[in-house]
Amino acid sequence: MLAKKTVRMLMTSFVLMSSITAHAVDNAPLFIWDNQEGVSAADLGCQVVATDQVPFKVSQYYGRKNSDTENLRNYNGVRQSHLVNHSIVKMVDGQEKFNYSPVEVVGLNKRTSAVANRWFSERGDRGYLYNLSLRPMEDFVFEVNLDKENYQVYAADYMEDLKTDENIFLRVAAGQTYYEVKCPNEPNRTYTVFRAYQRHFNERALFYLGVSKEETSVFSQVKTYGKVESMSFLSEVGKERRISVDERSLRDSIEVSEELMAEIEKENQLIEDAVEKARDLIAELEEVEEAAVAEENTQPSEEASETTAEVELPQEDKFISVDNVV
């Protein structure tokens, strides 16, 4: 039984190794954002899939004059508040309105010259924005200050180049498509995938971060940079590189060389072979154990044999005694 338990543990370890490898290709692990826990490891069952759209947009004034804000209106067109340009909004359900879309403010751009007053929009405000005022996420880079205590443990284990005293720059992962994370324990929720950078290490993403529209506090303190402006300190920006999706993994088809991909596939094959051998060994052990149990059930016990001997000997002695009398 001990041998079986050991083999089962080894087989479980091989399976876990295979799953973890899929989540950490080319030193760029995948995490998801949770409002309570902050940066969290994605479950092993989560998958990355391509998608045509994401629930987030960036606001920017559209009109004949210049303005640091755009008007957030109600359904009747009445101005509710002034939303600072380059703030992040998410698309929400609402009554259809011609040339306008219902949105909710999830991140106010702190990098602005606008002087806030009581009429300015706040995070969580809902209303309608003019469609031409909604810009795609890939045109911008977002500087955020993550909760250092929440991801410091991941920095030690997965991201040796990460400096926890520096802010993170997020850019939505996009090429010909966007990408999102889907997890089996949350079938009705998806996480938009962002690449995460730092100024000192800007040639490739340090990690990938999935953000759902339900939990967006990662954008609560955000500074927004235009795509062209951010190229001065993030050399990766501007290279619209595609993410190749292979089961759960995130792979950059340009960044990962053919030799590295071949090595990864070789390691995965070794893991699969080891798992198969472990299963065969478990089956052999189970057969041996079943045979031993069957043999034990068919043989009389020593105690039973001794009891039989003790009964037969007195009977033999008694028979002899009768013959002597005769």
N, C-alpha and C positions, 0 to 999 in steps of 0.2 A: 504493500500500500504506500509505503514511503517513497519508493521509486516512482510510482504513478503520480503522486503529488508533485514530485520534483519535476517530472517531465511536463505536467500540466502547467506548472509555473513558468518553465522555460518557453513553452509554446505561447503562453500569454504574453511573455516579454517580447518574443519575436513579433507578435501582432502589434503590440504597442510601438515597438521600434519602427515598424513599417508605417504606421499612422503618423508618428511624430515626424519622420523623414518627409512625408508628404506635405506637412505644414511648415517646413523650414527648408526651403530650397534656396540655394545661393545666399545663405545667411540673411534671408529676409522673412522672418516668421510672421504669421498671421495672427492678429488679435482682434477682439471686438470691444466696443465701448459700452459700459454699463453705468448709468447715472449714479448708482450707489457704490459700486466697486471700482469704477474707473476702468483702466485698461485691464482686460481679462483675456485669458487664453481661450481660443476657440475650441469647442468640443471636437473630439476626434471624428465625429460623424458629420461635421459641417462640410458643405461643398461650396466651391466658387463657380459661379456660372455667368455667362455673358448675358447682358440685358440691353435693350434699346434705349432705356430712359432711367433717370434717377429722380427721386422725389424732391430734390433740392435745386434752388435757383439763387441767383444773386441779383439784388435790386440795383437799379441805376436810373437816374432821372432821364426821361426822354421828352424833348420839347424844343422850342425855338430858343430859349434862353439857357443860361447856365444856372445850375442849382446844386447845392450839396445834399439835397434831400428829394425824395419822391413822395407823392401823396398816397397815403393808405386810406381808401374810401370804404364806405358801407355799400350795400347793394343798390341803394338809391342814388349813389354818386356823390354823397356828401363827404367831404374830407373829414376823417377821424383823427389823423395824426400825421406827423412828418417822419418818414423813415430815412435814416442816414444812408447815403449811397454806399453800395458794395456791402450791404448787410445780407445775411443769409436767411432765406425763407424756405419753408417747405410747402408743397402743394397739398391742399386739403379738399375734402368734399364740401360742396356748397351749391347754392342755386346758380344756374348758368347766367352769365351776364355778358353781353356782346362786347368783344375786344378786351375783356377783363377776366382775371382768374382769381379764385379764392386762395388765400395764402395765410400762413401763420409765421410770425417772426420768431426765428430760433437763435439768431446770432447778430448782435448789433456791432457794426464795424467801429472799433475804437480808434482807428487810424484816420481821423478826419479833422478838418479845420472848423467844422460846424459847431456852433455854441448851443448846447442842448438847453431846452426849456421845457415847461410842463406840457407842451403840445407835441413833444417828440415821442415817437413810438417806443415801446418797451418790449422786451422779450416775452413772448406769449400772446401778444396782440394779434387779432385776426381781422381780416378785411379783404379788399380787392385791390390788385395792382394792375395797371395797364400792361397788356401783353408785351408791348415793345420795351417795357421797363424791366423785363425779366431776362437776365443774361445767363448763359450756360456756365456751369461750375468750372469746366476745364479752362476757362479764360482767366482764372484767378488762382492765387495761392493764399492759404490761410495760416497765419501764425497763431498758435495756441499754447497755453501754459498748462500742461497736464499736471495732475496730482502726482508729484514725484514719488510719494510713498507707495502709491498703487502700482507703479510699473518699475520700481527700482529693482525688485526681485527678478523681473524679466530681463532687465538690462544686464544683470550679472550672468544669467544663464544663457541668453540668446544674443544679446546685442552688446558685444564688448566695445564697440565704437561709440555707443550712446553716452552722451554727457547729460546727467540728470539735472544739472544746474542751468541748462540751456533750453530755450523754447523749441517746440517742434513746428515744422512747416508741413501742412497737409495739402496735398493736391489730388483731386479725384483721379483714380486710375481710369484712363480713357485712351482709346486709339480709334479703331473703327467702331468699337462698342464700349459700353460701360461694363462694370462688373459688380456682382453682389454676392453676399454670403447667405446661404440658406442652411439652417440647422434643424435636425429632425425633432428636437425637443421644443421648437418654436415654429411649427409649420406655417403660421400666418404672419411671420415677421421676416423681413429681409434686411441685410446690412449693406449699405453702399460702401464699396472698397476705395480707400484713400491710400496713396503712398505717403510715407512719413520721412522727412529729411531734417537735417540740421546744417547750419552754416559751415561748420568745420568739416563735414562729411557729406558733400553734396553731389557726388558723381552717380550715386544710385540710392535707392530707398533703403533706409535702415530697417524698416518693417512696414507691414501693411496693416491698416486699421479699418475695421468694418463699423459703420455708424448707421443705426436704424432711425427712421423718422419718429419712432416713439420715444427714444432716449437721445437727446441732443445737447446735453449740458456741456459737452466737449467744446461747443461753440459759444458758450456763455461769455467768454472774454476772448474776442477774436480781433485780429488786425488783418485787413485784407490788402493784398498786393496784386497789381495787374500782372498778367503773364509776361509781358515784355520787361517790365520793371524787375520782376523776380529773377530774370535770367542773369542779372548782375551778381547774384550771390548763390544761385542754385543752377549749376551747369547742366543738371539733368533736365530742367524745364525746357520745353521746346522740342524735345526729342519724343515725339508721340509714339512711344514704343508699346507694342501690343503685349498683353499678358496672355500666355498660352495656358488654357485651363486643362489640367489633367487630373480627373477625379477631384480630390480635395485640394490639390496643390496650386500654388501660384508660381508660374514660371515665366520668365521674360525670355522670349524666343531669341532675341538678339544678344542679350547679356550672357546667357548660359551657352557655353561652347558645346560643340558636338561631342568633344571628348568627355566633358563633364556629364552631359546627358547620358552618354554610353556607360559611364562609371556608375551613375545613379541607377540606371536600369539593371546593371550587373548586380549591384548590391541588393536591389529589390528582389531579383531572381534568387539570390542566395538565401534571402530571408524566407521566400516562399518555399524553397527546397527544404530548409531547416524545419519549417512548420509542418510540411508533409511528412518528413521523417519522424518528427515528434508524434504525429498522429498515428503513424504505423507502429511506433514503439508502444504507444498506449494500447493499441489494439492487441499486440502480441502479449503485453503484460496482462491484459484482461483475459485472454485465452488461457494463459498459464495459471492465473488465479482460479478461473472456473474449473480447470482440470484438477487442480489441487483440492478444491472443495468437493468435487464429485468423488475423487478417490478417498477422501477422508470419510465421506458418508457411506461408502460401500464396505470398508474394512471394520471388523469388530474392535471395540476398544480393549485395551489391556485389562481394564477392570472387569469387563464382562468375561474374558478368558479365565482370569483367576477365580472368579466365582464359580464357573463351570467345573473347574478342576477340584475345587473344594467339595462340591456335591458328589462327584463321581467316585472319589477315593473311598469315602465311608461305605458306599454301596458295594464296591468290590471286596472290601474287607469283610462285610457281613456275609456275602455269598460263600466265601472261603470258610468261614466259621461254621456255617451250616453243614458243609461237606465233611468237615472234621468230626462233627457230632455223629453223623451217620456212620 
